[in-house]
Amino acid sequence: MRKKLKKDCQGFYLLNHGDQVKPELAPEFAQKSIEINLSITRGKEKDGVLNFHGGSSSGYSLFLEDGRPIFCCRLGGELYTFRTSEILPGERVFLSVNVRSSGQVSLKRKEKILAKGKLPTLFNTHPQDPLEVGNDTFSTLSNYTSSPSFNGKITEVKLRLK
């Protein structure tokens, strides 16, 4: 478990593959916009959680299912899913997720929008589960079709809240 997160000069929290941050030490995202930037190499992996923070009532998860990136959010226990049809290549790619203060959600590969939509509200509460990179230990946010552990390579994760 990581005790403290570092920030870069642009205000992004810097995370590594395998990081797990206790809920009380994780950045508070209730009523804030969220920006997540990742660099991953899928290789032959088709499934697994890339970035997760939440639980059965509140939180988010960015994961792969059959090679396709999916972003899920739980608000008050209700699940909102933003699915893509594009299968990521095995080589290194850059993904980003933005949840704006208006509730607008976008999932991109570089600058290409893969999925978008709108949440009815921002997150109201801070989750009781840890912030994780490469896994969802408790597997309570979404019904993953396979193991939540991602065995590809996550080179970089940057998280910024506003």
C-alpha positions in Angstrom: 0.0 0.0 0.0 1.3 3.4 -0.9 1.3 6.0 1.9 1.6 9.2 -0.1 1.0 10.2 -3.7 3.4 12.6 -5.6 2.1 15.3 -7.9 3.8 16.7 -11.0 4.1 20.4 -11.8 0.7 20.3 -13.6 -1.1 19.0 -10.6 -1.4 15.3 -11.7 -1.0 12.6 -9.1 1.5 10.0 -10.4 0.7 6.4 -10.1 2.3 3.1 -11.1 1.1 -0.3 -12.1 0.3 -2.3 -8.9 -0.3 0.8 -6.7 -2.9 0.5 -4.1 -3.8 3.6 -2.0 -5.9 3.4 1.1 -9.2 5.3 0.8 -8.2 7.8 3.6 -5.0 8.6 1.7 -6.5 8.7 -1.8 -7.4 12.0 -3.4 -10.9 13.1 -2.5 -12.9 13.2 -5.8 -16.5 14.0 -4.5 -17.9 17.0 -6.4 -14.8 17.3 -8.6 -14.0 16.8 -12.2 -11.6 13.9 -12.9 -8.9 13.6 -15.6 -7.1 10.3 -16.0 -4.3 9.8 -18.5 -2.7 6.3 -19.0 0.0 4.7 -21.1 -0.6 1.0 -21.5 0.7 -1.9 -23.5 -2.0 -4.5 -23.8 0.2 -7.2 -25.4 -2.0 -10.4 -25.6 -4.1 -9.3 -22.6 -7.7 -8.7 -23.5 -9.1 -8.1 -20.0 -8.3 -6.4 -16.7 -8.7 -3.2 -14.6 -6.4 -0.3 -15.6 -7.5 2.3 -13.0 -10.1 1.9 -10.2 -11.4 3.8 -7.2 -14.7 2.9 -5.7 -17.1 0.3 -4.6 -20.7 -0.8 -4.8 -22.2 2.7 -4.1 -19.6 5.2 -5.5 -16.6 5.2 -7.7 -15.2 4.6 -11.1 -13.3 1.9 -13.1 -11.4 2.0 -16.4 -10.9 -1.5 -17.7 -10.5 -3.7 -20.7 -13.1 -6.3 -21.8 -12.2 -8.3 -24.9 -9.5 -5.7 -25.7 -12.0 -2.8 -25.6 -11.7 0.0 -23.1 -14.7 0.6 -20.9 -15.3 3.3 -18.3 -17.9 2.7 -15.5 -19.1 4.9 -12.7 -21.3 4.2 -9.7 -23.4 7.0 -8.4 -25.6 6.2 -5.4 -25.3 2.5 -6.3 -26.5 3.0 -9.9 -24.0 1.9 -12.6 -23.3 4.0 -15.7 -21.2 2.4 -18.4 -19.4 4.1 -21.3 -18.4 1.3 -23.8 -16.2 1.4 -26.9 -16.3 -0.8 -29.9 -12.6 -0.3 -30.8 -10.2 -3.1 -29.8 -6.9 -1.6 -28.7 -3.8 -2.8 -30.5 -1.2 -4.9 -28.5 1.4 -2.1 -28.7 1.6 0.9 -26.4 -1.4 3.3 -26.5 -2.4 6.4 -24.7 -5.9 6.6 -23.1 -7.6 9.4 -21.3 -10.9 9.8 -19.4 -12.4 13.1 -18.5 -15.4 13.6 -16.2 -16.2 17.3 -16.4 -17.9 19.4 -13.8 -21.0 19.4 -16.1 -21.1 15.5 -15.9 -19.9 15.1 -19.5 -17.7 12.0 -19.8 -15.3 11.3 -22.6 -13.0 8.3 -23.2 -10.3 8.9 -25.8 -7.4 7.1 -27.4 -4.9 9.9 -28.1 -7.3 12.6 -29.5 -9.9 10.2 -30.9 -13.1 10.0 -28.9 -14.0 6.3 -28.3 -17.0 6.8 -26.0 -18.9 9.8 -24.5 -22.0 10.5 -22.5 -23.2 12.3 -19.5 -23.6 11.5 -15.8 -26.6 13.0 -14.0 -24.3 14.4 -11.4 -20.8 14.3 -10.1 -19.8 11.8 -7.4 -21.4 12.8 -4.1 -19.3 10.6 -1.8 -15.7 9.3 -1.4 -15.6 5.5 -1.7 -14.6 3.1 1.0 -12.4 1.0 -1.3 -8.8 1.8 -2.2 -7.5 3.6 -5.3 -5.8 0.9 -7.5 -3.8 0.6 -10.7 -4.0 -2.7 -12.5 -6.6 -4.4 -10.3 -9.9 -4.1 -8.5 -9.2 -6.2 -5.4 -12.7 -6.2 -4.1 -14.4 -6.4 -7.6 -17.5 -4.5 -6.4 -17.8 -1.7 -8.9 -18.6 -3.6 -12.1 -19.4 -7.1 -13.1 -16.1 -7.9 -14.9 -16.3 -10.8 -17.3 -13.0 -12.2 -16.2 -10.3 -11.6 -13.5 -10.0 -7.9 -12.7 -6.2 -8.2 -12.6 -4.5 -6.6 -15.7 -1.4 -8.6 -16.7 -0.3 -6.2 -19.5 2.0 -3.2 -18.9 0.7 0.1 -17.4 3.6 2.5 -17.9 2.0 5.6 -16.6 -1.1 6.8 -14.8 -1.8 10.5 -14.1 -4.8 11.6 -12.2 -6.0 15.2 -11.7 -9.0 16.5 -9.8 -10.4 20.0 -10.0 
